[in-house]
Amino acid sequence: MALKCGIVGLPNVGKSTLFNALTSAKALAANYPFATKEPNVGMITVPDLRLDKLSELVKPQNLQPTTVEIVDIAGLIKGASKGEGLGNQFLANIREVDAILHVVRCFEDDNVVHVDGSVNPVRDKEVIDIELMLKDIDTVEKRIDKLKKQAKSGKKEDLKLVEVAEQIKEHLESEKPARSLQLDEDGQELLKDMFLLTAKPILYVCNVDEAAIHEGNAYTAKFIESVAAENADVILISAGIEADITELESYEERMEFLQDMGLTEPGVNRLIRAAYKLLNLITYFTAGVKEVRAWTIINGWKAPQAAGVIHTDFEKGFIRAEVIKYEDFVKYGSEQAVKEAGKMSVEGKEYVVTDGDIMHFRFNV
């Protein structure tokens, strides 16, 4: 699955520091606007304790977690929709991702310059929102012109599409993102076809200092209140702490550091899982002595589609899937024991894969 999350935000809010912590890469993290011009891209491992447990039981030669691609997109500024700064390039980068991680600054630090002179995450979010909406309005207006030409034929379907496109434009002009607009199936298809920036699912990341990592602060409280109607998740993370964790070499040192901070795991773990959920992804496993592996699929996929992630031949020649629920595998301790307990099911083409399924596919090429 080649799905991407893009990290966006104003300059100097901690995007590149967070990206470095997520990917353990070394993107330039500098205290001035446009330190990031080209998007940095990294693959991040999705932390999953179930994979570790399966490995413990099966003792495979190889262990393969699943991954998500993360793109660190350069900081947007006012006027980006009109090409200000590196606006056109930034917006094109956002268009290419499947979901957005919007980082807002919720900490004071005189050593880190804010492009607008003061810390105000609600205002910062609005700057980004307006730029994305303005670009989307431009996109919709161009589509409306094309649809009106098509509608001259008088076909009901074409006239309906013009009406829907006008509805989308009106929604955007009322400063609401496209993702919050309720449309019927045809309307959703048109919306999807326009690749609007504000139609993408979003997760808000409040970058806080060490003191606010557990309970937040006045900035995060105001921000959470401001996005309450959006039905979007908000996560608190300290990019500075995460950067410190990546500098520690051993697992023991990292765990000791986390304990000292009163944390049970790195914040990036929570962020990665939230991003995975945001993309509507789930995991199924294959488990054998050669390899225990996690596979990424979209929630709702049926068994043949899931098989196709391993190899297209598996989908084309799909016969059946042998399925063990993760809980049963852990309870009985091995595939053989699960079979003997009568807990392995044999499923056909209509089986909808659930998160955590352990699967073995039978196929005929």
N, C-alpha and C positions, 0 to 999 in steps of 0.2 A: 504494500500500500504506500504510494508516494504522496502522502498527505502532509501539508505544511501549515505550521502556525507562524504568523509574523508578529514580532515584537515592535509595537509602535509607541509613539509619545513625543512630547516636545524634546528639544535638545537638553542635555544635562539632567535628565530625570533618573538615570541609572540603567538605561536599556542595555548598553554594552557590557557594563559590569555584571548585570544579571545574565546576559547571554554567555559571558565567559564562565560564570558559575554553572550554568546549565550544561554547557558542552565541554567544560574544562579546556576551552580554546583560549587563545590570547588575543582577542580583538582589541584594537586600540581603544582605551577608555580615557579620554582626555577632557579636561575642564574648559572646553570651549565648543561653540556650536559647529556642527558639520565635521566633527572628528570622524564620523562614519559617513563615507560617501557612497561606496559600493556596499550592497548588503552582504553581511557575513552569514554564511550558511553552515549549520552543524547538525549532525544526527545525535539525538539524545536517547539514552536507554530508558524505557519505562519501568520504574521499580515495581516489582510484583513479588510479594512474599510467597505466593502460590508456586511460582517457578522454583524458588529455593527449596520448598517443601517437597515438590516432585523430584527434584534432583537428589535430595536426601534419601528418598525412598527407592528410586530407580538406580541411582549411582551410574549415570551415563558417562560416556567418554567425553561428550561435549555438551555445553549448556548455551542456548541461544535465546536471549531476551528479545522482545520486540522494541521497535524504535519509532520515534516521530521526528520529522525534520523541522528545525527551528531557523527562522530567518530574522536577523537583526537589521531592521530597516532604519535608515538614517532619520534623524529628528525632523519632524514637520514644523513649519512655522506659518504664521498668518500669511495668506496670499498664495499658499502652495497650489490651490486649485487653479490659480492663474499663472502658475509657473514660477512664483517667487522662490528664492533660495534654490533648492534643487527639486522644486515641487513636482514637475512632471515625472521625473525619474522616481521619486518617492512613491507617488500615487500608482505608478505602473508596477512597482514592487509589491504594493499592497494588493493590487488586483490579482496577482499571481498566487496568493496564499489562500488557504481554505478557511482559516479562522484567525482572529486577531487577539493578541495579548496586549492590552492597552495599559502601559505603565504610567502611573501618575506619581509625582513627588509629594511625599507627606512628611518631610523632615526639614529641619533648619540646619544650615551649615554655611557659615560665612566664607568658607574656602571653596565652595562650589557655587559658581555664578548661576542665577536663574535668568533665563533670556528675557523675562518680563519684569525682573527686578524684585519680585516677592513670591513667596510660596502660597499658592492657591490652587489646589488640585481640581476644584469644581470649575474654575475659570479655564485651567489648562485643558481639561477634557472638552469643554465647549469649543475651544479653539480648534482642536482636532476634528470634533464632530462637524463643525461648520464647514471646514475645508473639504471633508469627505462628502458632505451633503451637497455642497456647491458643485463638486465634480459630478456627482450622481445626477443632479438636476440637468447639467449640461448633456450627459449621456442620454437621459430620458427624453429631453427635448429633440435631440437628433433622431431618436427612434420614433417619436411621435410624427415628425415630418415624413419619415419613410412609410409609416403605417397609414397616414392620411392619403398618401399617393396610392397605396394599395386599396384603400377603402373606396376609392372613386368607382370601383367596379360595382359597389353596392352590396357586396356579400355581407351577410349578417355576421359571420365570424370575424371579418376584417374590421367592421364597425365596432364590434365588441372589444377587440384588442385596442383600438384607439381610446375607447372609453376607460379601459383598465389602465392604460399608460398615463392618461390624464389624471386618474385617481392616484397613481404612484407619485406623479409629479406634485400633486396637491399635498400629499402626505409629507413629502420631503420639504416642501416650501413652508410647512407648518413646524419645521425643525424637529421632525421625528424620523428616526432611522428606518430604512426600508424593511429591516428584519421584524419590526413591530407591526407591520401592516397585515391584516387578515384578508386573504384572497382565496377564491375558489381554485380548482385544479388548473384551469386554463390560465388564470392570472398568475399562479405560482410558476407555471411553465415560462411565461413571458418574463417574469421577474428574474428567474434563473438564467434565462437566455441573455439578459442585459449585463450580467456580471457586475452588479452594483456593489460599491465598496461598503455601504452601510447595510447591505443584506447579509453580510458575513456574520457568523456567530462571534460573540465577544466575551472575553474574560477580563475583568479589571484587576490590575495588580497594584496595590498601594505599597510603594517603596518607603519603608519607615526606618527610623533609627533603632538602636538596640533597646532603648527604654520602652518603645511602643510595640515591640514584636508580639507581646502576648495579648494586650488589651486594646491596642490602637491608641489614638490621641485625638485631639480636637479636629485635626485635619481629616483623619479617616472617618470620624463620626459624621462630619458635614458631607463628605464625599458619598458615604454609604446612603445617607438620607437622599442625596441628589439623584441617585440612580435606582432608588427603590422601585419605581414604576417600570423599569426596563426588564425585569425578570432575568437579570444577568448576575452571575456569581462575582463576588469580590473576595480577593485573597490578600492577606497582609504578609509581606516578606521584606526582609532586610537584605538588600543586595550586598551591602558591606559585610554583613555576617557570612553570607553565602560565599563571598570572595575569600574571606579568611579561612573558611572550612576547606576550600579547594587547595589552599596552600599547605595543609597538613598532609603528610605523606601516608601515615598508616591508618587503618580502620580504627584501631584503639584510640589513637590521638583524636580522631574526629568525634568518636563517641564521647570521649571525656570532655571535649570542648562543648558538645551539645548539652551534656548533663550540667555543666557549669552555667550554661545559658538557660537551663530549665526547659530544654527542648528534647523531644524523643526522636526526631529525625530532621534532616536538612529541609529547609523550606522549599527548595527546588523539587524535592520529591512530591510534595503536595501540589506544587504548581504543574509538574509534568502530568500527574494523574488528572488534575482538573482540565488540562489542555486536551488530554486523551478523551475525556468525557465530553468536552466541548465539541470535538470533532465527530461525536456520536459513534465512537469506536468501542469495540469489545475485543476480548482475547480468547482464543481457544488454544489448546495445547496438543502437541504430539509427543508421546513419551515412549522411548525405547532405550535399549542399552547403548546404542550408538549416539543418540542425541535426545535430549529433552528440549523442546523448542516452543516458544510462544509465537502465535500468528495473529496478525491484526486484521480484523474485518469490520465492516460497517454493521451496526446493530440492525437486526432484521433480515440479514442475509440467510438464504437457505443453504443446505449442505453442499450442493454442487458448486455454488459460488465460493463457498469457504474452501472447498477442495482445489478450486482454480487458483487460489493464492499460492499454493505449493507448486502447482504446475498446470498449465492449460489442459494438458492431456487428462488430468484427474477430473476436470469438469466435463470435458467432451465425452469421456468414456465412463462417467459415474454410474456405478451399479448400486451401491449402498454405503452407509456409514455406520461403523460400530462406535457407539457413544458411551462413555463413562462419565458420570458427574464427578466433579472434583472432590466433593465431600465424601463420596463413596470410595474413591481411590485412597484418600487419606485414612478413612475408617478401616478399610480392609487391608491396606498396605501394599497391594500389588495387583496387576491386571488379572493374573490367574485367580487370586482370591476373590476379586470382584465377580468374575465369571461364575465361579463356584457358588457364590451367594445369589446368583441370578439377577445381578444389578447392572449388567451391561445390556443396553438396548440396541436393536438393529433398526436403523432409520432409512427412509427412502428420500426421493427428490424434494418432497414438500417439507421436510424437517427444517424448522427454523433454529439455527444454532444459538445457544445461550452462552453468556459469559462464563468462562471457566470449564467448558466442555473439554474432555480429553477424547480425541477422535482418531479413528483409523479408517481410511477410505479403501473401498474395493472398487476397482475400475477396470475397464477393458478398452485397450487402444484399438 
